[in-house]
Structure formats: structure tokens, C-alpha cells
Amino acid sequence: MTNSILIVDDDKRLRELLEDYLLEKKFFVYLSEDFTSTKEILKYFMFDLIIIDRMMPTGDGIDLIKIIKEKNSTPIIMLTAMGESENKIEGLKFGADDYIAKPFEPEELYLRIIKLLNLYKQNSEENNIIMFGNYLYNLTTLQLKKENKDIYLTEGENKLLNKLILKKNEMVLREELAESNFDENELRKIDVQVNRLRQKIEHNPKQPHFIKTVRGKGYKLICNQI
């Protein structure tokens, strides 16, 4: 999937130069010329990476970084003509992930972009892997594996396991696990599905180690995140 990059800089020539260069590298590129317009853009759009100039006519790039990092972990590279170490430290302290001083070679910026995107992708993938016993469940692909082998789950079993995993180590009410119509028949269906899921993942389904019953209330999945 092509990554999207927002460039925030009041220097029109630099914006357009970077746009042309990064378009050649197959990125989606979006431009903003000042602090105020960028705040508006960020209300409606998310980007895979943001490049921000330190000083702009309508505000300080560091204040913009603070706003972004309060809401999400989008990687940020700060561009600035101020190359002194105290300015670099200030930018990193308030959330910039990397720092490059003007003037710079576009290829250096490109290499820093690739490094950051790969790092964030790796961290995101690791955070989406849930482990219980010898099982790994990927919250992104919705795949369950045991010792690198795929475990087949029906759509209903997958939805059930996903709900339990999203509240791992916490009790989930039977009503929360039901698709709709919280009558006794629907709740009994959940119990049947839990038993079927146990048949696939428990060594002894009658004495489950992972999917615990909370008597009269619901179920709890015992697991750890890696």
C-alpha cells in the first residue's frame, strides 16, 4: 500500500521540490504552507508520516507536533534551518521522531522516511499480535496460528475469539458476545460456540486453560500480549 506524506513548510519552492521528489518515489504527497491550515487538515485526514518545518509565520512547528502526538503516534520529521543541538533536543523532547537541518539532500530525507515508516510498521505489527499458550492471534489479519500452523476458525468462532481478545484477561458478558437479540436462545448459542472454540484450542475442553467461564455472567480469555 502506498504511504501518504504531509509536508508542512512555508517555503513554496522547497515544498514543490520535495513533492516532485517523493512523488517519483511513489508516495502520496500532500502540502500545507502554514500552521493554521495544517490544524484544519488534521481534523479530517490522517497521514502515514508528516514532515514539519520548525518556524512558520502563523506558529511554531513544535506546537503542531504537540497537537498531533496528543491524538496519535504518526511519525514526524522536523525540518528546520536551526541546526543547533538545543533546538534538535527541543524538537525531539516534544515528540519529533527525527530531525534534519536545512539545507539537506532529498535522498537523506528519503532514507530517514523509509527508516521511520519501517520502524512504525514493525511496532504496529508487534502490538497487534496476541499470544496465549502456543497460540498467536493477529488482530489485523484475524488469523490464529499454533506453532506457525494456521488454525481454521469459522466466521462466528473468529468473531467470538476477537471479542474475547479485545478484552483479554477481563470478563466479557455473554450479552456482549451475542450478535443481537439477547434472549435465552441467543445466549445459549454463545455457550455452544464457546464449547466449539474450546474444542479447537484447549488441550482438555472440559477443564479449559484459556477460555474461562465466569459462572452466570460470561467468559474470560487468559492471555498475554507480546
N, C-alpha and C positions, 0 to 999 in steps of 0.2 A: 504494500500500500504506500502511495506517495505521501511524504510528510509535508505538512503545512508550516510555513515560517512567516512570522510577522516581523517586519523591520520598522523600528521607530527611530527616526532621525530627522532633524530639521534641515539637513544638508541635501537638497534635491539631487544634486549631481551624484553624491555618494549612494543615496537610495536607489537611483536608477542603475548605477553601475553594479551594485550588489544584486539588484533584481535580475538584470541580464545574466550575470554570472551564475546565480543559483537556479534560474530557470534552465540554463544549459545543463545543470546537474540534476535536473528532473524533480525539483521541488515545486510545490505550490507556494507562490510568494505573494504576500500582502504588504501594503505600505501604509505608514501613518507618519505625519510630519510633526505632530506635537503631542504634548501631554494630555490635553483636554480631549482631543478626538480619539486618542488611544483608549482612554477610560470608557468612552461610549462604545467603541468597537468591542471591548472586552465584556461588555454587558450581554452581547448577543452571540459572540463567536469564541471558540476555543482553538488553540494552536498547539502543534507538537513542540515548537520551540519559538522563543521570542528574543530578538536582538534589540537592545535598547541603548540609545545614546544617553550619556550622563547628564549633560546640560542642554535644556531646551527652553525656548522663550517663555513657555507657559508653565514650566515646572521642572523639578529635579527628577532625573531618571530613577534615583533611589526610592523616592516616594512612590513611583509607579511599581517598582519591584515589590515594595511592601504590600501594596494593594493586591497584586497578582498572587503573591505567596500566601496571603491570608485565605484565599479561596481554593487554590490548587497547587500542585507541585510542578507545573510547567517549567522545563529547564530554560534558564535565562543567561544570555551572554551580554555583558555590558561593554559597549563601545565608548571610548572617551579619548579626548586629546590630553587628558590629565593622566600622565603615566606614573606620578609619584606613588610610592608604596602606601602612604596613608590613605590615598583615595582608593587604591585597589583593595586595601583591607576593609575600608568602609563599605564598599560595594558588596564584598563577599559576606561581611557581617550581617547585612540586611537581606541576604537571600540570593544574590547573583551566584550562578553556578560556575561561571568562568568570566574572564576579564581580558580584553585585548585593547591595547593603546593605539590610537591613530598616530601616524599612518601605519598601515599594515598591508600585507599581501592577501588578496582574496583567497588564495589556496590555504593559507594558515587558518583563516576563519572557517573555511570549508572543513578542514580536518578537525577543528575543535567542535564544529556542529555534529559531525559524524560520531565523534567520541562521546559526546553528551547524549545523543539520541540512542546509541547502543547501550550506554550505561542505564538510562531510564527504562529502556525496553527490558533489559535484563532484570532490573529491580522489580518492574511491574509483573513480569512473568513469575518471579520467585514469590511475590506476595500473593499470587493467585493460585498457588499450589498448596493444597491442604493435605496433611498426612495423618492417617490413623492406622496403627499397626504397620503392616506391609503394603498398605494401600496408599495411592496418590490420587487425589481428585483435582482436576484442573477446572477452576471456576470460569475460565474463558472459553475453553472448548467443550466443557461439560463431559469430560471423559474420565472414567475410573480405570486405574491400572493397578495390578498387583505384580510386583517384581517384573515390571516392564511389559506385562501382558495385559491386553485390553479385557475388561470385564463388561460383558454385554448387559445393559440395563434397558428396560422398556421406557417409553416416554414418561409414564406415570411414576416408575421407580426412580427415574432420574430427577423428576421434579421434587419428589419426596426427599431424596438424599440431598438435593441442593438446598431445600428449605432447612433441613437439619444442620447442614454445614454452615449456612449463613448465620446460624445461632449456635455454633459449636460450643459444646460444654455447658449449654444452657437448656433449660426445659422449654420445649415447644408444645403448646396446647394442641390437642387433636383438632380443634376447630380451625387453628391456623394452618394445619396441614391439609385440611379438606379444600377441595376446589371451590365448592359452593354448597348451598343448602345444608346447613349444619344440623340436619335431623339425625336420628339414631342410625338409620340405614347408611347414610353417608359416612358417619364416623366409624361404623363397623368396616366399611370398605378400606378406610385408612389402616385399621388394625390388620386387615388381610394383606394389604400392600407392605406394611412393615414386616410381617412374617415372611413374605416372599423375598423382600430385600435381605432379611437376615439369612435366608437360605443361601444367598449368593456371597455374603461377606463374613458370616460368623462361622467359626470352627464348630461351635455347638449352638445352633439356633435356640435351643431351649434354655440355655444359660448364656445369653448374649454378653459379649465383652464390649462391643462398640455401641450398639443401639440399645440404650437402657430404657425400661418402662418406668414412668413416674405414675404410680398407681392412681387411677381415676382422673388423671389430668392429661398426660401426653407422653412425649418421648424426649430423650436427650442423646445426642451423638458425642461420644468421648473421643476427642482427637486433639492434635497439636498442629500449629501452623509452622511451616519451615520457611 
